[in-house]
Amino acid sequence: MSSDEDELDLNEASTPQLNAHAEDDGMDTEDTTSVRNSPAPTAPRTNDPPQRLIDCTLNRHFITCKTYDCVPLVAAIHPAPIYSVAATRCFRWVFTGSDDGYVRKWDFFSSMNGKTALTQAQRHHHVDSVTMAGVLSSWFENEEQPNIIKTEQSEQQISSTSTTPTTTTTPTTPQMTDTSNIVASTSTVTTTTTMNQQPKLSPVYSIEVQSEGLWALLGTESGNINLVTVRHDEGKCHHVLRSHTAPVSVLRVTPGEQGVISGSWDKSVLEWDLNTGSIVRSYSGHSSQISSSSFQPMFDPSKSDENQEWDQKNPNIFMTTSFDGQCFIWDRREPEKDATKLGLPDRTPPWCLSACWSADGSKIYMGRRNGQVDEWDFASQKLIRSFKMPANSGPVSYVASMPNGKNIICASNDNVRLWNTEIESSFTIYPEGGDKTLKSSSNTIPFTILPGHHGGTISHIVIDATCRYMITTSGNRGWDGISTNACLFYDITANV
């Protein structure tokens, strides 16, 4: 059948239907038209913000398991030491900041799914399980933003002595009320000047990313904090938080994502309001460079709630550590109250690069220069015990806790260890006069070595909200130590 015949048949088939509608009662036709033109029913509006369907609940096996298997699968290649790392809540995007002044954006799940393989030369530096390369999505610079200074000068001074470029010039006309009192015909102008400097890249000493990857905060060497967009106009700086006078080593967004806690080498800790860009509160008391900060978890492993989320934090309680080994606990609800201080134990060198909370927030673990991890009780502020790394392990540069309440991850120069705190052994040291409730067994090894890193300082360890993935980076963050420039993506499974 030809195309003309097809069109004829279709028209003939549609004609009776049109006639049938025309033969209907007029009232029915009006009802049909009114219904057709009436607006579609809408659901009742609510003031709740739109929710993304992202499942960040923790599997029950990760809470009740005895231990974990952590296997590295991906190596994200970097040309310089890695000072900082951050990720979106769903781990879709991972951001790393390096000593070369660049922020690199990695596609985590494309990397884990094996989109790109490592070359034979690259695989030579890693363990056998690391066969895939990180998928680099994009990168942008962390530039020092020049400070804009507003000054008021006369027109004669500007024409004779001004050497800096002016961006805006607004003349103001003097009021000629009494000509006898006029001495000189000079008028005042307001000029906005900027320093004539070339763009300078700053090492990314710290980085923090919004949970859905809308914006990011970058710490610079000068003490400024750059607020940049990530999802749109990637890497564009929209505002600079200026107060610190030394490298910003710590950035921690508050649980509500309306503020940020910043710590610097200038020994100061500040809380910023991200809506206004102003300082809300200054936390004073540290006498050394700030090394870490974290909010207290609100996770209860004893509850059998399947919808419990492991990464929920208490917005009021957070701790900060400094390079001299001090650990301060702050309460944001009491601005006049001093910090609760966890002092140095006897015969402990003054050094602490990292500290973390236990899964339920009842304990604090602090890494030390002498190769120990101190366990403190949050309620009583007393030292419970210490875990001694094997000989020649080097300083503990990073610690992180796991959701089962038993295991912690301790990163030293030689290896990264998964430590079982419930196993008593000769590696456990109790303070003088402390309570030792469990029987010691000198033949028990309380840790397992996680493959991947060896011979370098670990700068950061990030575990996702479901405890299925982990990221480790190597870098000295501007302090002592060597770096292997390694960034590894791990897959975690629970051993029940």
Solvent accessible surface area in square Angstrom, and as a share of the most:
residue,aa,sasa,rsa
1,M,166,0.74
2,S,59,0.38
3,S,79,0.51
4,D,106,0.55
5,E,84,0.38
6,D,61,0.31
7,E,105,0.47
8,L,102,0.51
9,D,62,0.32
10,L,125,0.62
11,N,92,0.47
12,E,96,0.43
13,A,64,0.50
14,S,48,0.31
15,T,64,0.37
16,P,79,0.50
17,Q,118,0.52
18,L,121,0.60
19,N,76,0.39
20,A,55,0.43
21,H,126,0.56
22,A,84,0.65
23,E,145,0.65
24,D,74,0.39
25,D,89,0.46
26,G,46,0.44
27,M,122,0.55
28,D,79,0.41
29,T,69,0.40
30,E,109,0.49
31,D,74,0.38
32,T,71,0.41
33,T,59,0.35
34,S,65,0.42
35,V,110,0.63
36,R,180,0.66
37,N,114,0.59
38,S,58,0.38
39,P,123,0.77
40,A,80,0.62
41,P,137,0.86
42,T,125,0.73
43,A,82,0.64
44,P,122,0.77
45,R,241,0.88
46,T,102,0.59
47,N,158,0.81
48,D,107,0.55
49,P,92,0.58
50,P,131,0.83
51,Q,140,0.62
52,R,132,0.48
53,L,185,0.92
54,I,67,0.34
55,D,108,0.56
56,C,5,0.03
57,T,40,0.23
58,L,6,0.03
59,N,79,0.40
60,R,57,0.21
61,H,102,0.45
62,F,19,0.08
63,I,12,0.06
64,T,76,0.44
65,C,0,0.00
66,K,137,0.58
67,T,44,0.26
68,Y,7,0.03
69,D,65,0.34
70,C,6,0.04
71,V,62,0.35
72,P,0,0.00
73,L,48,0.24
74,V,0,0.00
75,A,1,0.01
76,A,2,0.01
77,I,77,0.39
78,H,10,0.05
79,P,95,0.59
80,A,11,0.09
81,P,36,0.23
82,I,0,0.00
83,Y,15,0.06
84,S,3,0.02
85,V,11,0.06
86,A,9,0.07
87,A,22,0.17
88,T,4,0.02
89,R,79,0.29
90,C,40,0.24
91,F,6,0.03
92,R,93,0.34
93,W,63,0.22
94,V,0,0.00
95,F,0,0.00
96,T,0,0.00
97,G,0,0.00
98,S,0,0.00
99,D,56,0.29
100,D,48,0.25
101,G,0,0.00
102,Y,63,0.24
103,V,0,0.00
104,R,28,0.10
105,K,24,0.10
106,W,7,0.02
107,D,16,0.08
108,F,0,0.00
109,F,66,0.28
110,S,26,0.17
111,S,0,0.00
112,M,23,0.10
113,N,109,0.56
114,G,33,0.32
115,K,140,0.59
116,T,65,0.38
117,A,75,0.58
118,L,12,0.06
119,T,79,0.46
120,Q,143,0.63
121,A,76,0.59
122,Q,60,0.27
123,R,89,0.33
124,H,151,0.67
125,H,146,0.65
126,H,37,0.16
127,V,54,0.31
128,D,127,0.66
129,S,39,0.25
130,V,0,0.00
131,T,49,0.28
132,M,35,0.16
133,A,11,0.08
134,G,12,0.12
135,V,37,0.21
136,L,73,0.36
137,S,56,0.36
138,S,27,0.18
139,W,148,0.52
140,F,12,0.05
141,E,74,0.33
142,N,1,0.00
143,E,59,0.26
144,E,31,0.14
145,Q,50,0.22
146,P,67,0.42
147,N,74,0.38
148,I,101,0.51
149,I,83,0.42
150,K,152,0.64
151,T,49,0.28
152,E,129,0.58
153,Q,71,0.32
154,S,27,0.17
155,E,82,0.37
156,Q,114,0.50
157,Q,98,0.44
158,I,39,0.20
159,S,98,0.63
160,S,86,0.55
161,T,97,0.56
162,S,49,0.31
163,T,129,0.75
164,T,61,0.36
165,P,71,0.45
166,T,60,0.35
167,T,86,0.50
168,T,78,0.45
169,T,80,0.47
170,T,85,0.49
171,P,89,0.56
172,T,74,0.43
173,T,126,0.73
174,P,76,0.48
175,Q,158,0.70
176,M,123,0.55
177,T,120,0.69
178,D,66,0.34
179,T,99,0.58
180,S,92,0.60
181,N,108,0.55
182,I,78,0.39
183,V,148,0.85
184,A,63,0.49
185,S,113,0.73
186,T,54,0.31
187,S,21,0.13
188,T,70,0.40
189,V,3,0.02
190,T,52,0.30
191,T,3,0.02
192,T,18,0.11
193,T,27,0.16
194,T,33,0.19
195,M,104,0.46
196,N,127,0.65
197,Q,124,0.55
198,Q,159,0.71
199,P,98,0.62
200,K,119,0.50
201,L,62,0.31
202,S,0,0.00
203,P,21,0.13
204,V,0,0.00
205,Y,18,0.07
206,S,6,0.04
207,I,10,0.05
208,E,26,0.11
209,V,13,0.07
210,Q,19,0.08
211,S,32,0.21
212,E,68,0.30
213,G,4,0.04
214,L,69,0.34
215,W,49,0.17
216,A,0,0.00
217,L,0,0.00
218,L,1,0.00
219,G,0,0.00
220,T,1,0.00
221,E,70,0.31
222,S,55,0.36
223,G,0,0.00
224,N,18,0.09
225,I,0,0.00
226,N,2,0.01
227,L,38,0.19
228,V,3,0.02
229,T,34,0.20
230,V,5,0.03
231,R,115,0.42
232,H,134,0.60
233,D,93,0.48
234,E,62,0.28
235,G,20,0.19
236,K,112,0.47
237,C,35,0.21
238,H,98,0.44
239,H,85,0.38
240,V,23,0.13
241,L,4,0.02
242,R,88,0.32
243,S,50,0.32
244,H,9,0.04
245,T,111,0.64
246,A,20,0.15
247,P,15,0.09
248,V,0,0.00
249,S,6,0.04
250,V,8,0.05
251,L,7,0.04
252,R,79,0.29
253,V,18,0.10
254,T,6,0.04
255,P,52,0.33
256,G,54,0.52
257,E,49,0.22
258,Q,105,0.47
259,G,6,0.05
260,V,0,0.00
261,I,1,0.00
262,S,0,0.00
263,G,1,0.01
264,S,0,0.00
265,W,51,0.18
266,D,43,0.22
267,K,100,0.42
268,S,30,0.20
269,V,1,0.00
270,L,11,0.06
271,E,11,0.05
272,W,5,0.02
273,D,40,0.20
274,L,32,0.16
275,N,114,0.58
276,T,98,0.57
277,G,18,0.17
278,S,58,0.38
279,I,76,0.39
280,V,90,0.52
281,R,36,0.13
282,S,66,0.42
283,Y,2,0.01
284,S,91,0.59
285,G,48,0.46
286,H,14,0.06
287,S,80,0.51
288,S,18,0.12
289,Q,52,0.23
290,I,1,0.00
291,S,1,0.00
292,S,18,0.12
293,S,4,0.03
294,S,25,0.16
295,F,7,0.03
296,Q,22,0.10
297,P,15,0.09
298,M,115,0.52
299,F,4,0.02
300,D,51,0.26
301,P,31,0.19
302,S,94,0.61
303,K,118,0.50
304,S,93,0.60
305,D,72,0.37
306,E,106,0.47
307,N,113,0.58
308,Q,27,0.12
309,E,49,0.22
310,W,30,0.10
311,D,40,0.21
312,Q,79,0.35
313,K,79,0.33
314,N,30,0.15
315,P,54,0.34
316,N,41,0.21
317,I,18,0.09
318,F,0,0.00
319,M,2,0.01
320,T,0,0.00
321,T,0,0.00
322,S,0,0.00
323,F,40,0.17
324,D,32,0.16
325,G,0,0.00
326,Q,48,0.21
327,C,0,0.00
328,F,6,0.03
329,I,10,0.05
330,W,9,0.03
331,D,27,0.14
332,R,69,0.25
333,R,150,0.55
334,E,74,0.33
335,P,85,0.53
336,E,163,0.73
337,K,113,0.48
338,D,120,0.62
339,A,15,0.12
340,T,41,0.24
341,K,121,0.51
342,L,1,0.01
343,G,33,0.32
344,L,60,0.30
345,P,26,0.16
346,D,121,0.63
347,R,207,0.75
348,T,18,0.11
349,P,36,0.23
350,P,76,0.48
351,W,18,0.06
352,C,0,0.00
353,L,6,0.03
354,S,1,0.01
355,A,10,0.08
356,C,16,0.10
357,W,8,0.03
358,S,10,0.06
359,A,3,0.02
360,D,65,0.34
361,G,2,0.01
362,S,47,0.30
363,K,64,0.27
364,I,0,0.00
365,Y,7,0.03
366,M,0,0.00
367,G,0,0.00
368,R,0,0.00
369,R,110,0.40
370,N,45,0.23
371,G,5,0.05
372,Q,25,0.11
373,V,0,0.00
374,D,1,0.00
375,E,1,0.00
376,W,17,0.06
377,D,37,0.19
378,F,48,0.20
379,A,86,0.67
380,S,53,0.34
381,Q,64,0.29
382,K,136,0.58
383,L,37,0.18
384,I,54,0.27
385,R,25,0.09
386,S,6,0.04
387,F,0,0.00
388,K,69,0.29
389,M,3,0.01
390,P,36,0.23
391,A,91,0.70
392,N,153,0.78
393,S,3,0.02
394,G,27,0.26
395,P,38,0.24
396,V,0,0.00
397,S,4,0.03
398,Y,34,0.13
399,V,2,0.01
400,A,12,0.10
401,S,17,0.11
402,M,1,0.00
403,P,0,0.00
404,N,11,0.06
405,G,45,0.44
406,K,52,0.22
407,N,4,0.02
408,I,3,0.02
409,I,0,0.00
410,C,0,0.00
411,A,0,0.00
412,S,2,0.01
413,N,52,0.27
414,D,29,0.15
415,N,28,0.14
416,V,1,0.00
417,R,7,0.03
418,L,3,0.01
419,W,0,0.00
420,N,27,0.14
421,T,5,0.03
422,E,100,0.45
423,I,54,0.28
424,E,11,0.05
425,S,3,0.02
426,S,71,0.46
427,F,42,0.17
428,T,17,0.10
429,I,76,0.39
430,Y,47,0.18
431,P,44,0.28
432,E,158,0.71
433,G,85,0.82
434,G,35,0.33
435,D,123,0.64
436,K,111,0.47
437,T,121,0.70
438,L,90,0.45
439,K,187,0.79
440,S,46,0.30
441,S,49,0.32
442,S,79,0.51
443,N,142,0.73
444,T,43,0.25
445,I,104,0.53
446,P,2,0.01
447,F,26,0.11
448,T,79,0.46
449,I,90,0.46
450,L,7,0.04
451,P,54,0.34
452,G,19,0.18
453,H,10,0.05
454,H,128,0.57
455,G,30,0.29
456,G,4,0.03
457,T,9,0.05
458,I,2,0.01
459,S,1,0.01
460,H,33,0.15
461,I,10,0.05
462,V,37,0.21
463,I,31,0.15
464,D,11,0.06
465,A,6,0.05
466,T,25,0.14
467,C,0,0.00
468,R,124,0.45
469,Y,29,0.11
470,M,0,0.00
471,I,0,0.00
472,T,0,0.00
473,T,0,0.00
474,S,0,0.00
475,G,0,0.00
476,N,32,0.16
477,R,15,0.05
478,G,33,0.32
479,W,27,0.09
480,D,120,0.62
481,G,37,0.36
482,I,123,0.62
483,S,32,0.21
484,T,63,0.37
485,N,45,0.23
486,A,13,0.10
487,C,0,0.00
488,L,1,0.00
489,F,0,0.00
490,Y,1,0.00
491,D,44,0.23
492,I,4,0.02
493,T,66,0.39
494,A,25,0.20
495,N,52,0.26
496,V,113,0.65
